[in-house]
Amino acid sequence: MTSRSTRIGAPSVRSRHAVLATLTVGLLALSACSSGSGTDSPSTQAGSTGGGGPVTLTLATFNQFGYEELIPEFEKSHPNIKVTHKKAATSNEARDNFFTRLSAGSGMADVEAVEVDWLPEMLQYSDKFTDLNSADVQGRWLDWKAKAATDAEGHLIGYGTDSGPEAICYRSDLFKAAGLPSDRESVAKLFGTTWESYFAAGKQFKAKSKVPFFDSIGATYQGMVNQLEAAYENPSDDAITATDNAAVKKVYDQVIQAGITDGLSAKLQQWGDDWTASYQKNGFATMLCPGWMVGIIEGNAKGVKGWDVANTFPGGGGNWGGSYLTVPKQSAHPKEAQELAAWLTAPEQQVKAFKKVGAFPSQKQALESQDLLSFTVASFNNAPTGQIFADRAKAVTITPYKGTHYFAINDAMQQALTRVEQGAAPQESWDKWVGDVKALG
């Protein structure tokens, strides 16, 4: 799994803007000091073997990619390569590490994972990364997945890992206790196919249970805003349009109405300690659920019976998350690093990662695998998650535009929603968000 959500309580937009400014200055300085292409020769990098001996690669990821069991398999089939896996706790932490080391010109892993929400920022510096194009990987990915990681010169900067088609995960035992339908087919009908019908189901649940209906307005907002084609920026010139977009304000108002005014939210900050602990305490009954979230729930709700997946999603289809593996030119072993990235993102490995942590494949061949489509999760009442998320992937019709400012704008929005859950007036928090966005320039 990769992400996939902006961590609540992350640094302010202004501080992130300052980080990006520092990054730009640092990279300009590096370019001025470098020769020719501005790429360090592998022979000058620390740890270069220089003689074809054993190679040690570092792989930097975050959250759960499902690579723990794959790495030993890779090492067994590639006896001359050892892999050291460094895993950040969140996408935000990984992003901060990534850009700090990119700016410094050293310290990056041989293979760096990049989340889709900050991929556009990275592509501004695509000349600092290896072009991963090769005949062996042509046509591997869904077209939109490969296109997103291709720079203006046609260089493929990242190999796609997973995507995040969304369903709704829910506690069937809590629904049954409330006297509501609890099997996944009936619950899918209860939730319906619109946000209005999903929130209406929440009101029915709330009338019969003391358990909050969903985990947070921030997480719910994310699913809603990902259905907008261009929420924050103009695709033609990357100009910031977020504060004037009536559709964004509508989503903001709608999720606050449901979560706060109607009392459906547990007011938990996703990825926070309270959110993690709440799985063991009947913290909430439903949540928006991309495939990778199944693995997160399994880990947090170990021993808790009742989780299931409804094959529906409000507003049609939705995709939340998805990542890429890149090879920085800082790597002393770019050939071997590209080999590792290609192997980890091959169809067979993508299916294995899905079965381990729910990271739904972005490889065309993997999506047609019977091994994928027949997969079930025992702890989710034997839910056929392979088929469910394949169905949900087919329902996705919008690929939202995410430009260079997307991460900072959305991070600020998550902070705005958290303020509301902590008691701030919705309009006051919105106004602060507007100010934060305008400070980006």
Beta strands, then each sheet from edge to edge (+ up, - down):
strand 1: 55-62
strand 2: 81-88
strand 3: 111-115
strand 4: 159-160
strand 5: 162-163
strand 6: 166-171
strand 7: 286-290
strand 8: 307-310
strand 9: 323-326
strand 10: 360-361
sheet 1: 2+ 1+ 3+ 9- 4+
sheet 2: 5+ 10-
sheet 3: 7+ 6- 8+
end
